[in-house]
Amino acid sequence: MEILGWIGGVCLAICAFPQAIKVFKEKNADGTSHAMLWLWMFGEVFTLTYVVFEKFSYPLLINYSLNIIFVSVIFYYKYLYGKTRKTKL
């Protein structure tokens, strides 16, 4: 069962990677829904908190930690990149 947990955790952790790479390369996340992005972030943070304090598991810890990194990249390009770029020009 531990192997299945690791496989599932890795698959879920890397499923957001292609989207984060696409957004990073294009420097644009305009096609990303605001609601989906905020719900994704809150879901990842709350679930990571639960995993850390109640149900510690390395596969889940890796999954939620990596997803928070990936969603943070998308957040940056959705909400901050354009604003910081305009102020530098």
CNS distance restraints for C-alpha pairs under 8 A (distance, minus, plus):
assign (resid   1 and name CA) (resid   5 and name CA) 6.26 0.50 0.50
assign (resid   2 and name CA) (resid   6 and name CA) 6.27 0.50 0.50
assign (resid   3 and name CA) (resid   7 and name CA) 6.15 0.50 0.50
assign (resid   4 and name CA) (resid   8 and name CA) 6.04 0.50 0.50
assign (resid   5 and name CA) (resid   9 and name CA) 5.94 0.50 0.50
assign (resid   5 and name CA) (resid  59 and name CA) 6.15 0.50 0.50
assign (resid   5 and name CA) (resid  60 and name CA) 7.96 0.50 0.50
assign (resid   6 and name CA) (resid  10 and name CA) 6.05 0.50 0.50
assign (resid   6 and name CA) (resid  58 and name CA) 7.99 0.50 0.50
assign (resid   6 and name CA) (resid  59 and name CA) 4.98 0.50 0.50
assign (resid   7 and name CA) (resid  11 and name CA) 6.13 0.50 0.50
assign (resid   8 and name CA) (resid  12 and name CA) 6.09 0.50 0.50
assign (resid   8 and name CA) (resid  59 and name CA) 7.77 0.50 0.50
assign (resid   9 and name CA) (resid  13 and name CA) 5.93 0.50 0.50
assign (resid   9 and name CA) (resid  59 and name CA) 4.85 0.50 0.50
assign (resid   9 and name CA) (resid  60 and name CA) 5.70 0.50 0.50
assign (resid   9 and name CA) (resid  62 and name CA) 6.98 0.50 0.50
assign (resid   9 and name CA) (resid  63 and name CA) 5.11 0.50 0.50
assign (resid  10 and name CA) (resid  14 and name CA) 6.16 0.50 0.50
assign (resid  10 and name CA) (resid  59 and name CA) 7.06 0.50 0.50
assign (resid  10 and name CA) (resid  62 and name CA) 7.55 0.50 0.50
assign (resid  10 and name CA) (resid  63 and name CA) 6.28 0.50 0.50
assign (resid  11 and name CA) (resid  15 and name CA) 6.09 0.50 0.50
assign (resid  12 and name CA) (resid  16 and name CA) 7.64 0.50 0.50
assign (resid  12 and name CA) (resid  63 and name CA) 6.13 0.50 0.50
assign (resid  13 and name CA) (resid  17 and name CA) 7.71 0.50 0.50
assign (resid  13 and name CA) (resid  62 and name CA) 7.00 0.50 0.50
assign (resid  13 and name CA) (resid  63 and name CA) 4.22 0.50 0.50
assign (resid  13 and name CA) (resid  64 and name CA) 6.79 0.50 0.50
assign (resid  13 and name CA) (resid  66 and name CA) 5.71 0.50 0.50
assign (resid  13 and name CA) (resid  67 and name CA) 5.72 0.50 0.50
assign (resid  14 and name CA) (resid  18 and name CA) 7.75 0.50 0.50
assign (resid  14 and name CA) (resid  63 and name CA) 7.91 0.50 0.50
assign (resid  14 and name CA) (resid  66 and name CA) 7.62 0.50 0.50
assign (resid  14 and name CA) (resid  67 and name CA) 7.68 0.50 0.50
assign (resid  16 and name CA) (resid  20 and name CA) 6.34 0.50 0.50
assign (resid  16 and name CA) (resid  67 and name CA) 6.56 0.50 0.50
assign (resid  16 and name CA) (resid  70 and name CA) 6.30 0.50 0.50
assign (resid  16 and name CA) (resid  71 and name CA) 7.65 0.50 0.50
assign (resid  17 and name CA) (resid  21 and name CA) 6.14 0.50 0.50
assign (resid  17 and name CA) (resid  70 and name CA) 6.27 0.50 0.50
assign (resid  18 and name CA) (resid  22 and name CA) 6.09 0.50 0.50
assign (resid  19 and name CA) (resid  23 and name CA) 6.16 0.50 0.50
assign (resid  19 and name CA) (resid  74 and name CA) 7.98 0.50 0.50
assign (resid  20 and name CA) (resid  24 and name CA) 6.03 0.50 0.50
assign (resid  20 and name CA) (resid  70 and name CA) 5.51 0.50 0.50
assign (resid  20 and name CA) (resid  71 and name CA) 7.10 0.50 0.50
assign (resid  20 and name CA) (resid  73 and name CA) 6.13 0.50 0.50
assign (resid  20 and name CA) (resid  74 and name CA) 5.87 0.50 0.50
assign (resid  21 and name CA) (resid  25 and name CA) 6.06 0.50 0.50
assign (resid  22 and name CA) (resid  26 and name CA) 6.08 0.50 0.50
assign (resid  23 and name CA) (resid  27 and name CA) 5.53 0.50 0.50
assign (resid  23 and name CA) (resid  28 and name CA) 5.38 0.50 0.50
assign (resid  23 and name CA) (resid  29 and name CA) 5.53 0.50 0.50
assign (resid  23 and name CA) (resid  73 and name CA) 7.82 0.50 0.50
assign (resid  23 and name CA) (resid  74 and name CA) 6.33 0.50 0.50
assign (resid  23 and name CA) (resid  77 and name CA) 7.00 0.50 0.50
assign (resid  24 and name CA) (resid  28 and name CA) 7.17 0.50 0.50
assign (resid  24 and name CA) (resid  73 and name CA) 7.23 0.50 0.50
assign (resid  24 and name CA) (resid  74 and name CA) 7.64 0.50 0.50
assign (resid  24 and name CA) (resid  77 and name CA) 7.39 0.50 0.50
assign (resid  27 and name CA) (resid  77 and name CA) 6.12 0.50 0.50
assign (resid  27 and name CA) (resid  81 and name CA) 7.66 0.50 0.50
assign (resid  28 and name CA) (resid  77 and name CA) 5.61 0.50 0.50
assign (resid  28 and name CA) (resid  78 and name CA) 6.62 0.50 0.50
assign (resid  29 and name CA) (resid  74 and name CA) 6.35 0.50 0.50
assign (resid  29 and name CA) (resid  77 and name CA) 5.64 0.50 0.50
assign (resid  29 and name CA) (resid  78 and name CA) 4.81 0.50 0.50
assign (resid  30 and name CA) (resid  78 and name CA) 6.21 0.50 0.50
assign (resid  32 and name CA) (resid  36 and name CA) 7.55 0.50 0.50
assign (resid  32 and name CA) (resid  37 and name CA) 7.08 0.50 0.50
assign (resid  32 and name CA) (resid  78 and name CA) 7.69 0.50 0.50
assign (resid  33 and name CA) (resid  37 and name CA) 6.14 0.50 0.50
assign (resid  34 and name CA) (resid  38 and name CA) 6.23 0.50 0.50
assign (resid  35 and name CA) (resid  39 and name CA) 6.02 0.50 0.50
assign (resid  36 and name CA) (resid  40 and name CA) 5.87 0.50 0.50
assign (resid  37 and name CA) (resid  41 and name CA) 6.22 0.50 0.50
assign (resid  37 and name CA) (resid  71 and name CA) 7.39 0.50 0.50
assign (resid  37 and name CA) (resid  75 and name CA) 7.45 0.50 0.50
assign (resid  38 and name CA) (resid  42 and name CA) 6.14 0.50 0.50
assign (resid  39 and name CA) (resid  43 and name CA) 5.86 0.50 0.50
assign (resid  40 and name CA) (resid  44 and name CA) 6.10 0.50 0.50
assign (resid  40 and name CA) (resid  71 and name CA) 7.60 0.50 0.50
assign (resid  41 and name CA) (resid  45 and name CA) 6.15 0.50 0.50
assign (resid  41 and name CA) (resid  68 and name CA) 6.69 0.50 0.50
assign (resid  41 and name CA) (resid  71 and name CA) 6.54 0.50 0.50
assign (resid  42 and name CA) (resid  46 and name CA) 5.95 0.50 0.50
assign (resid  43 and name CA) (resid  47 and name CA) 5.93 0.50 0.50
assign (resid  44 and name CA) (resid  48 and name CA) 5.91 0.50 0.50
assign (resid  44 and name CA) (resid  64 and name CA) 5.71 0.50 0.50
assign (resid  44 and name CA) (resid  65 and name CA) 7.96 0.50 0.50
assign (resid  44 and name CA) (resid  67 and name CA) 7.01 0.50 0.50
assign (resid  44 and name CA) (resid  68 and name CA) 6.30 0.50 0.50
assign (resid  45 and name CA) (resid  49 and name CA) 6.16 0.50 0.50
assign (resid  45 and name CA) (resid  64 and name CA) 7.56 0.50 0.50
assign (resid  45 and name CA) (resid  68 and name CA) 7.15 0.50 0.50
assign (resid  46 and name CA) (resid  50 and name CA) 6.32 0.50 0.50
assign (resid  47 and name CA) (resid  51 and name CA) 6.13 0.50 0.50
assign (resid  47 and name CA) (resid  64 and name CA) 7.38 0.50 0.50
assign (resid  48 and name CA) (resid  52 and name CA) 6.11 0.50 0.50
assign (resid  48 and name CA) (resid  60 and name CA) 7.81 0.50 0.50
assign (resid  48 and name CA) (resid  61 and name CA) 6.57 0.50 0.50
assign (resid  48 and name CA) (resid  64 and name CA) 5.64 0.50 0.50
assign (resid  48 and name CA) (resid  65 and name CA) 7.12 0.50 0.50
assign (resid  49 and name CA) (resid  53 and name CA) 6.22 0.50 0.50
assign (resid  50 and name CA) (resid  54 and name CA) 5.41 0.50 0.50
assign (resid  50 and name CA) (resid  55 and name CA) 6.65 0.50 0.50
assign (resid  51 and name CA) (resid  55 and name CA) 4.66 0.50 0.50
assign (resid  51 and name CA) (resid  56 and name CA) 4.98 0.50 0.50
assign (resid  51 and name CA) (resid  57 and name CA) 6.79 0.50 0.50
assign (resid  51 and name CA) (resid  60 and name CA) 6.97 0.50 0.50
assign (resid  51 and name CA) (resid  61 and name CA) 6.62 0.50 0.50
assign (resid  52 and name CA) (resid  56 and name CA) 5.19 0.50 0.50
assign (resid  52 and name CA) (resid  57 and name CA) 7.89 0.50 0.50
assign (resid  52 and name CA) (resid  61 and name CA) 7.21 0.50 0.50
assign (resid  56 and name CA) (resid  60 and name CA) 7.79 0.50 0.50
assign (resid  56 and name CA) (resid  61 and name CA) 7.33 0.50 0.50
assign (resid  57 and name CA) (resid  61 and name CA) 6.00 0.50 0.50
assign (resid  58 and name CA) (resid  62 and name CA) 6.02 0.50 0.50
assign (resid  59 and name CA) (resid  63 and name CA) 6.14 0.50 0.50
assign (resid  60 and name CA) (resid  64 and name CA) 6.13 0.50 0.50
assign (resid  61 and name CA) (resid  65 and name CA) 5.97 0.50 0.50
assign (resid  62 and name CA) (resid  66 and name CA) 6.00 0.50 0.50
assign (resid  63 and name CA) (resid  67 and name CA) 6.21 0.50 0.50
assign (resid  64 and name CA) (resid  68 and name CA) 6.13 0.50 0.50
assign (resid  65 and name CA) (resid  69 and name CA) 6.50 0.50 0.50
assign (resid  66 and name CA) (resid  70 and name CA) 6.27 0.50 0.50
assign (resid  67 and name CA) (resid  71 and name CA) 5.97 0.50 0.50
assign (resid  68 and name CA) (resid  72 and name CA) 5.93 0.50 0.50
assign (resid  69 and name CA) (resid  73 and name CA) 6.48 0.50 0.50
assign (resid  70 and name CA) (resid  74 and name CA) 6.60 0.50 0.50
assign (resid  71 and name CA) (resid  75 and name CA) 6.03 0.50 0.50
assign (resid  72 and name CA) (resid  76 and name CA) 6.09 0.50 0.50
assign (resid  73 and name CA) (resid  77 and name CA) 6.52 0.50 0.50
assign (resid  74 and name CA) (resid  78 and name CA) 5.97 0.50 0.50
assign (resid  75 and name CA) (resid  79 and name CA) 5.85 0.50 0.50
assign (resid  75 and name CA) (resid  80 and name CA) 7.45 0.50 0.50
assign (resid  76 and name CA) (resid  80 and name CA) 4.99 0.50 0.50
assign (resid  76 and name CA) (resid  81 and name CA) 5.85 0.50 0.50
assign (resid  77 and name CA) (resid  81 and name CA) 4.82 0.50 0.50
assign (resid  77 and name CA) (resid  82 and name CA) 7.17 0.50 0.50
assign (resid  78 and name CA) (resid  82 and name CA) 7.86 0.50 0.50
assign (resid  79 and name CA) (resid  83 and name CA) 7.42 0.50 0.50
assign (resid  80 and name CA) (resid  84 and name CA) 6.04 0.50 0.50
assign (resid  81 and name CA) (resid  85 and name CA) 5.97 0.50 0.50
assign (resid  82 and name CA) (resid  86 and name CA) 6.11 0.50 0.50
assign (resid  83 and name CA) (resid  87 and name CA) 6.39 0.50 0.50
assign (resid  84 and name CA) (resid  88 and name CA) 6.45 0.50 0.50
assign (resid  85 and name CA) (resid  89 and name CA) 6.59 0.50 0.50
